Amino acid sequence: MSSSRRYRPGDRFGAIPVEVMESEAWAWLPNFARVAVLSLAGCYTGMNNGGIELTDKRAHDFHLNKTDKNLGLRLACEVKIIKQTVKARRKSGRGVPAKYALTWKPLDHFENLNFCATQKAGNEWLTATIPDTPIKSRRAAQRYFGWNTTTPAWPAPAQTLEGEHHVTPEKGVLGTSRDTRKKGFQTTRVVHLNPHLRPDETNTD
């Protein structure tokens, strides 16, 4: 049954307290991370804090792509606006999404999760240590977490030995080969290219 049949328009909200949005923790987050937190809050039902899941499909419904979702939620965990209660994992060959809690709400009870329900919100964002590194972009966020942000303009050339066939990717001319047939034998000459040249500047001398 679709969500539009279970709920009337205006029945559900993705709400964030004004105090959270006025905090230094919120100010540190880039805009895409704030959208990720708002999307996570939109998955809160009033009784699932600690077990909130923001799947890729649900994020897409909120017009949030996978990269922004993953980066944004991780940044929000960094300043304790939210916290991850269960890591993403694979079970029976299928991916199980991570579970989160909104730290401005009390934790709800789940029999199969390793934490207890609370009567009061933890509000860890009030005492969170704000990193000195400003995060204003996705690339800055990736560098902050030590992710590889180097994207080559074209694929790096593979190591090819003389006499071996050189298989090139669909995009990017990395090598050429020429078959010469003599007396029933087939030989292959591999031309090694300068890896510092772009494909359109190929030197095959």
DRENZA-815701 format. One record per residue (C-alpha): x, y, z; residue number from 1; residue in one letter. Coordinates in Angstrom, 3 decimals, decimal comma, always signed. Layout:
# DRENZA-815701
<pt x="X" y="Y" z="Z" nr="NUM" rest="A"/>
...
END
This chain:
# DRENZA-815701
<pt x="+0,000" y="+0,000" z="+0,000" nr="1" rest="M"/>
<pt x="+1,428" y="+3,343" z="-0,938" nr="2" rest="S"/>
<pt x="+2,140" y="+6,016" z="+1,641" nr="3" rest="S"/>
<pt x="-0,325" y="+8,368" z="-0,060" nr="4" rest="S"/>
<pt x="-3,181" y="+5,987" z="+0,909" nr="5" rest="R"/>
<pt x="-2,114" y="+5,670" z="+4,547" nr="6" rest="R"/>
<pt x="-1,585" y="+9,361" z="+5,182" nr="7" rest="Y"/>
<pt x="-3,386" y="+12,493" z="+4,171" nr="8" rest="R"/>
<pt x="-1,348" y="+15,454" z="+2,884" nr="9" rest="P"/>
<pt x="-0,085" y="+17,469" z="+5,826" nr="10" rest="G"/>
<pt x="-0,277" y="+14,590" z="+8,328" nr="11" rest="D"/>
<pt x="+3,488" y="+13,999" z="+8,402" nr="12" rest="R"/>
<pt x="+6,310" y="+16,400" z="+9,172" nr="13" rest="F"/>
<pt x="+10,081" y="+16,522" z="+9,090" nr="14" rest="G"/>
<pt x="+10,575" y="+18,835" z="+12,057" nr="15" rest="A"/>
<pt x="+13,768" y="+20,126" z="+13,670" nr="16" rest="I"/>
<pt x="+13,700" y="+22,223" z="+16,861" nr="17" rest="P"/>
<pt x="+14,621" y="+25,875" z="+16,502" nr="18" rest="V"/>
<pt x="+17,219" y="+25,432" z="+19,263" nr="19" rest="E"/>
<pt x="+19,024" y="+22,847" z="+17,137" nr="20" rest="V"/>
<pt x="+18,990" y="+25,096" z="+14,074" nr="21" rest="M"/>
<pt x="+20,392" y="+27,977" z="+16,143" nr="22" rest="E"/>
<pt x="+23,234" y="+25,858" z="+17,511" nr="23" rest="S"/>
<pt x="+26,899" y="+25,902" z="+16,522" nr="24" rest="E"/>
<pt x="+26,570" y="+22,253" z="+15,541" nr="25" rest="A"/>
<pt x="+23,936" y="+23,116" z="+12,931" nr="26" rest="W"/>
<pt x="+25,946" y="+26,113" z="+11,715" nr="27" rest="A"/>
<pt x="+28,936" y="+23,812" z="+11,081" nr="28" rest="W"/>
<pt x="+26,937" y="+21,550" z="+8,748" nr="29" rest="L"/>
<pt x="+26,922" y="+22,310" z="+5,006" nr="30" rest="P"/>
<pt x="+23,529" y="+22,694" z="+3,373" nr="31" rest="N"/>
<pt x="+23,403" y="+19,178" z="+1,916" nr="32" rest="F"/>
<pt x="+23,989" y="+17,718" z="+5,395" nr="33" rest="A"/>
<pt x="+21,129" y="+19,794" z="+6,788" nr="34" rest="R"/>
<pt x="+18,879" y="+18,370" z="+4,078" nr="35" rest="V"/>
<pt x="+20,005" y="+14,873" z="+5,076" nr="36" rest="A"/>
<pt x="+19,069" y="+15,541" z="+8,726" nr="37" rest="V"/>
<pt x="+15,722" y="+16,976" z="+7,664" nr="38" rest="L"/>
<pt x="+15,095" y="+13,893" z="+5,512" nr="39" rest="S"/>
<pt x="+15,942" y="+11,628" z="+8,434" nr="40" rest="L"/>
<pt x="+13,558" y="+13,606" z="+10,643" nr="41" rest="A"/>
<pt x="+10,905" y="+13,038" z="+7,996" nr="42" rest="G"/>
<pt x="+11,241" y="+9,291" z="+8,615" nr="43" rest="C"/>
<pt x="+10,538" y="+9,696" z="+12,330" nr="44" rest="Y"/>
<pt x="+7,092" y="+8,335" z="+13,175" nr="45" rest="T"/>
<pt x="+6,919" y="+9,327" z="+16,842" nr="46" rest="G"/>
<pt x="+7,810" y="+5,851" z="+18,072" nr="47" rest="M"/>
<pt x="+10,879" y="+4,733" z="+16,109" nr="48" rest="N"/>
<pt x="+13,688" y="+6,958" z="+17,425" nr="49" rest="N"/>
<pt x="+16,799" y="+4,806" z="+17,460" nr="50" rest="G"/>
<pt x="+15,477" y="+2,683" z="+14,623" nr="51" rest="G"/>
<pt x="+15,034" y="+5,375" z="+11,964" nr="52" rest="I"/>
<pt x="+16,149" y="+4,236" z="+8,528" nr="53" rest="E"/>
<pt x="+16,819" y="+6,529" z="+5,583" nr="54" rest="L"/>
<pt x="+17,108" y="+4,181" z="+2,630" nr="55" rest="T"/>
<pt x="+18,387" y="+5,276" z="-0,765" nr="56" rest="D"/>
<pt x="+14,869" y="+5,010" z="-2,146" nr="57" rest="K"/>
<pt x="+13,412" y="+7,129" z="+0,648" nr="58" rest="R"/>
<pt x="+16,191" y="+9,673" z="+0,229" nr="59" rest="A"/>
<pt x="+15,354" y="+9,827" z="-3,476" nr="60" rest="H"/>
<pt x="+11,756" y="+10,638" z="-2,522" nr="61" rest="D"/>
<pt x="+13,176" y="+13,630" z="-0,637" nr="62" rest="F"/>
<pt x="+15,264" y="+14,602" z="-3,712" nr="63" rest="H"/>
<pt x="+18,471" y="+13,672" z="-1,895" nr="64" rest="L"/>
<pt x="+21,099" y="+11,657" z="-3,749" nr="65" rest="N"/>
<pt x="+23,041" y="+8,794" z="-2,208" nr="66" rest="K"/>
<pt x="+26,356" y="+10,647" z="-1,863" nr="67" rest="T"/>
<pt x="+24,790" y="+13,632" z="-0,110" nr="68" rest="D"/>
<pt x="+22,797" y="+11,310" z="+2,133" nr="69" rest="K"/>
<pt x="+25,809" y="+9,289" z="+3,274" nr="70" rest="N"/>
<pt x="+28,098" y="+12,285" z="+3,694" nr="71" rest="L"/>
<pt x="+25,408" y="+14,407" z="+5,320" nr="72" rest="G"/>
<pt x="+24,390" y="+11,822" z="+7,914" nr="73" rest="L"/>
<pt x="+27,998" y="+11,151" z="+8,804" nr="74" rest="R"/>
<pt x="+28,688" y="+14,857" z="+9,270" nr="75" rest="L"/>
<pt x="+25,587" y="+15,198" z="+11,445" nr="76" rest="A"/>
<pt x="+26,810" y="+12,292" z="+13,590" nr="77" rest="C"/>
<pt x="+30,137" y="+14,094" z="+13,943" nr="78" rest="E"/>
<pt x="+28,486" y="+16,990" z="+15,811" nr="79" rest="V"/>
<pt x="+25,961" y="+14,689" z="+17,548" nr="80" rest="K"/>
<pt x="+22,803" y="+16,132" z="+16,063" nr="81" rest="I"/>
<pt x="+21,977" y="+12,517" z="+15,253" nr="82" rest="I"/>
<pt x="+23,643" y="+9,272" z="+16,215" nr="83" rest="K"/>
<pt x="+23,937" y="+5,916" z="+14,524" nr="84" rest="Q"/>
<pt x="+22,560" y="+3,103" z="+16,649" nr="85" rest="T"/>
<pt x="+23,063" y="+0,202" z="+14,222" nr="86" rest="V"/>
<pt x="+25,596" y="+0,079" z="+11,389" nr="87" rest="K"/>
<pt x="+24,621" y="-0,855" z="+7,851" nr="88" rest="A"/>
<pt x="+25,299" y="-4,515" z="+7,114" nr="89" rest="R"/>
<pt x="+24,449" y="-7,413" z="+4,864" nr="90" rest="R"/>
<pt x="+22,076" y="-10,160" z="+5,947" nr="91" rest="K"/>
<pt x="+21,133" y="-13,196" z="+3,873" nr="92" rest="S"/>
<pt x="+22,779" y="-11,571" z="+0,870" nr="93" rest="G"/>
<pt x="+20,764" y="-8,380" z="+1,171" nr="94" rest="R"/>
<pt x="+21,790" y="-4,960" z="+2,420" nr="95" rest="G"/>
<pt x="+20,304" y="-3,781" z="+5,711" nr="96" rest="V"/>
<pt x="+20,401" y="+0,016" z="+6,133" nr="97" rest="P"/>
<pt x="+21,859" y="+1,731" z="+9,165" nr="98" rest="A"/>
<pt x="+19,569" y="+2,925" z="+11,952" nr="99" rest="K"/>
<pt x="+19,710" y="+6,355" z="+13,536" nr="100" rest="Y"/>
<pt x="+18,346" y="+8,373" z="+16,440" nr="101" rest="A"/>
<pt x="+17,525" y="+12,073" z="+16,633" nr="102" rest="L"/>
<pt x="+19,384" y="+13,261" z="+19,710" nr="103" rest="T"/>
<pt x="+16,755" y="+15,895" z="+20,552" nr="104" rest="W"/>
<pt x="+14,198" y="+13,087" z="+21,066" nr="105" rest="K"/>
<pt x="+14,103" y="+10,292" z="+23,689" nr="106" rest="P"/>
<pt x="+15,060" y="+6,830" z="+22,482" nr="107" rest="L"/>
<pt x="+12,179" y="+4,457" z="+21,852" nr="108" rest="D"/>
<pt x="+12,058" y="+0,807" z="+22,855" nr="109" rest="H"/>
<pt x="+13,204" y="-1,916" z="+20,454" nr="110" rest="F"/>
<pt x="+13,425" y="-5,506" z="+21,660" nr="111" rest="E"/>
<pt x="+16,008" y="-6,555" z="+19,078" nr="112" rest="N"/>
<pt x="+18,328" y="-3,538" z="+19,396" nr="113" rest="L"/>
<pt x="+21,131" y="-3,157" z="+21,906" nr="114" rest="N"/>
<pt x="+20,014" y="-0,020" z="+23,726" nr="115" rest="F"/>
<pt x="+17,339" y="+0,956" z="+26,223" nr="116" rest="C"/>
<pt x="+14,515" y="+3,418" z="+25,858" nr="117" rest="A"/>
<pt x="+14,965" y="+6,749" z="+27,620" nr="118" rest="T"/>
<pt x="+12,519" y="+9,128" z="+29,208" nr="119" rest="Q"/>
<pt x="+14,449" y="+12,254" z="+28,245" nr="120" rest="K"/>
<pt x="+16,345" y="+13,306" z="+25,152" nr="121" rest="A"/>
<pt x="+20,121" y="+13,126" z="+25,333" nr="122" rest="G"/>
<pt x="+20,627" y="+16,459" z="+23,502" nr="123" rest="N"/>
<pt x="+24,258" y="+15,573" z="+22,855" nr="124" rest="E"/>
<pt x="+24,441" y="+18,346" z="+20,266" nr="125" rest="W"/>
<pt x="+24,523" y="+20,868" z="+23,129" nr="126" rest="L"/>
<pt x="+27,918" y="+19,646" z="+24,336" nr="127" rest="T"/>
<pt x="+29,357" y="+18,422" z="+21,042" nr="128" rest="A"/>
<pt x="+32,891" y="+19,499" z="+20,160" nr="129" rest="T"/>
<pt x="+32,699" y="+21,464" z="+16,925" nr="130" rest="I"/>
<pt x="+35,621" y="+20,620" z="+14,587" nr="131" rest="P"/>
<pt x="+37,897" y="+23,489" z="+13,631" nr="132" rest="D"/>
<pt x="+37,779" y="+22,449" z="+9,984" nr="133" rest="T"/>
<pt x="+34,981" y="+24,303" z="+8,156" nr="134" rest="P"/>
<pt x="+32,938" y="+22,104" z="+5,831" nr="135" rest="I"/>
<pt x="+31,374" y="+24,059" z="+2,996" nr="136" rest="K"/>
<pt x="+31,333" y="+21,526" z="+0,156" nr="137" rest="S"/>
<pt x="+31,121" y="+17,828" z="-0,617" nr="138" rest="R"/>
<pt x="+34,808" y="+17,696" z="-1,527" nr="139" rest="R"/>
<pt x="+35,739" y="+19,316" z="+1,786" nr="140" rest="A"/>
<pt x="+33,622" y="+16,719" z="+3,589" nr="141" rest="A"/>
<pt x="+35,334" y="+13,893" z="+1,730" nr="142" rest="Q"/>
<pt x="+38,754" y="+15,292" z="+2,614" nr="143" rest="R"/>
<pt x="+37,673" y="+15,653" z="+6,247" nr="144" rest="Y"/>
<pt x="+36,903" y="+11,928" z="+6,443" nr="145" rest="F"/>
<pt x="+40,030" y="+11,014" z="+4,464" nr="146" rest="G"/>
<pt x="+38,127" y="+9,738" z="+1,454" nr="147" rest="W"/>
<pt x="+39,905" y="+9,697" z="-1,889" nr="148" rest="N"/>
<pt x="+38,835" y="+12,794" z="-3,794" nr="149" rest="T"/>
<pt x="+41,270" y="+12,397" z="-6,687" nr="150" rest="T"/>
<pt x="+39,322" y="+11,625" z="-9,846" nr="151" rest="T"/>
<pt x="+41,612" y="+11,221" z="-12,873" nr="152" rest="P"/>
<pt x="+40,579" y="+12,877" z="-16,113" nr="153" rest="A"/>
<pt x="+40,941" y="+9,517" z="-17,817" nr="154" rest="W"/>
<pt x="+41,629" y="+5,963" z="-16,566" nr="155" rest="P"/>
<pt x="+45,199" y="+5,259" z="-15,502" nr="156" rest="A"/>
<pt x="+47,122" y="+3,020" z="-17,936" nr="157" rest="P"/>
<pt x="+47,460" y="-0,598" z="-16,941" nr="158" rest="A"/>
<pt x="+50,847" y="-2,240" z="-16,624" nr="159" rest="Q"/>
<pt x="+51,467" y="-4,056" z="-19,891" nr="160" rest="T"/>
<pt x="+54,358" y="-6,339" z="-20,687" nr="161" rest="L"/>
<pt x="+55,811" y="-6,781" z="-24,141" nr="162" rest="E"/>
<pt x="+54,006" y="-9,481" z="-26,062" nr="163" rest="G"/>
<pt x="+50,781" y="-9,248" z="-24,022" nr="164" rest="E"/>
<pt x="+47,487" y="-8,057" z="-25,387" nr="165" rest="H"/>
<pt x="+46,595" y="-4,633" z="-24,090" nr="166" rest="H"/>
<pt x="+42,882" y="-4,312" z="-23,284" nr="167" rest="V"/>
<pt x="+41,683" y="-0,736" z="-23,253" nr="168" rest="T"/>
<pt x="+38,557" y="+0,594" z="-21,502" nr="169" rest="P"/>
<pt x="+35,617" y="+1,846" z="-23,507" nr="170" rest="E"/>
<pt x="+36,652" y="+5,440" z="-22,851" nr="171" rest="K"/>
<pt x="+40,192" y="+6,733" z="-23,130" nr="172" rest="G"/>
<pt x="+42,796" y="+5,534" z="-25,592" nr="173" rest="V"/>
<pt x="+45,519" y="+4,060" z="-23,444" nr="174" rest="L"/>
<pt x="+47,291" y="+1,789" z="-25,863" nr="175" rest="G"/>
<pt x="+47,282" y="+0,466" z="-29,391" nr="176" rest="T"/>
<pt x="+48,140" y="-2,887" z="-30,863" nr="177" rest="S"/>
<pt x="+48,760" y="-4,163" z="-34,351" nr="178" rest="R"/>
<pt x="+48,411" y="-7,759" z="-35,462" nr="179" rest="D"/>
<pt x="+50,883" y="-8,973" z="-38,081" nr="180" rest="T"/>
<pt x="+50,292" y="-12,348" z="-39,700" nr="181" rest="R"/>
<pt x="+53,368" y="-14,152" z="-41,038" nr="182" rest="K"/>
<pt x="+53,402" y="-17,760" z="-42,179" nr="183" rest="K"/>
<pt x="+50,395" y="-18,702" z="-40,084" nr="184" rest="G"/>
<pt x="+51,714" y="-17,106" z="-36,914" nr="185" rest="F"/>
<pt x="+50,120" y="-14,140" z="-35,196" nr="186" rest="Q"/>
<pt x="+52,241" y="-11,655" z="-33,316" nr="187" rest="T"/>
<pt x="+51,197" y="-8,596" z="-31,391" nr="188" rest="T"/>
<pt x="+53,182" y="-5,403" z="-31,041" nr="189" rest="R"/>
<pt x="+52,150" y="-3,326" z="-28,045" nr="190" rest="V"/>
<pt x="+52,816" y="+0,388" z="-28,268" nr="191" rest="V"/>
<pt x="+53,343" y="+1,892" z="-24,828" nr="192" rest="H"/>
<pt x="+52,048" y="+5,414" z="-24,372" nr="193" rest="L"/>
<pt x="+53,295" y="+8,226" z="-22,217" nr="194" rest="N"/>
<pt x="+50,924" y="+8,167" z="-19,183" nr="195" rest="P"/>
<pt x="+51,363" y="+11,921" z="-18,779" nr="196" rest="H"/>
<pt x="+49,734" y="+12,656" z="-22,137" nr="197" rest="L"/>
<pt x="+46,003" y="+12,903" z="-22,694" nr="198" rest="R"/>
<pt x="+44,503" y="+10,511" z="-25,264" nr="199" rest="P"/>
<pt x="+44,314" y="+13,279" z="-27,839" nr="200" rest="D"/>
<pt x="+48,040" y="+13,989" z="-27,352" nr="201" rest="E"/>
<pt x="+49,139" y="+10,394" z="-27,907" nr="202" rest="T"/>
<pt x="+52,728" y="+9,877" z="-29,002" nr="203" rest="N"/>
<pt x="+53,275" y="+6,489" z="-30,580" nr="204" rest="T"/>
<pt x="+56,837" y="+7,031" z="-31,700" nr="205" rest="D"/>
END
